[in-house]
C-alpha cells in the first residue's frame, strides 16, 4: 500500500460512521484507486462483516461476504473479486459503502471507470452511507455528472475530509 493510501485508511477508520458500522461493503483497490487491503484486514480483525463486489453480468454487480483478502480470484476487468457464492451474496442495504473513484469533486460527485456498476448498485441502497476515498490529485472543484450518478456523503483524501451535506 502507498503511504497516501495508509493515511486515507487511518482517517477513514477514525470516523464515527466507520467505527459504528457492523457491515462494510468495500472495493479492492487497483490501478489509480486508493488501496483498501488494510481497511479490509482491519475491518475483519475488528469483527465487522465485510463484503466485496463481484460483477455478475454486463449490467450488474453484487456484494459477497468475504473472510479474507485472499478469498479472491481475477474477475471482470482483471480486478480481484470474491468467488461467486449465492449464499454469501448480500440481499440488504449495508451500513456503509466505500466507493472507488477516478475523480471526485468537493460536492460529492464522482467519476468511476464509466461502466456505471456502482451508480446502479447505489441507486438500490439509498440509505447506505457512502464514502469515497481519493488521492488529493483526484479531487476537483467540479466534475461533470449526469442524472444517473449517485453522490457521496463523504470524501476522504490524505490531507482532508469533506462532508458533502448531500443528505441533510
Protein Blocks (a to p, Z undefined) as FASTA:
>chain_A
ZZklmmmmmmmmmpmklmmpmbdcddddehjbccfklmmmmmmmnopacdddddfbfkbc
cddddfbfklcccdehhiacddddfklpccbdcfbdcdddfbdcfkopacdehnommmmm
mmmmmmpccdddddfklpcfbdcddfklccdfbdcdfkbccdehlaZZ
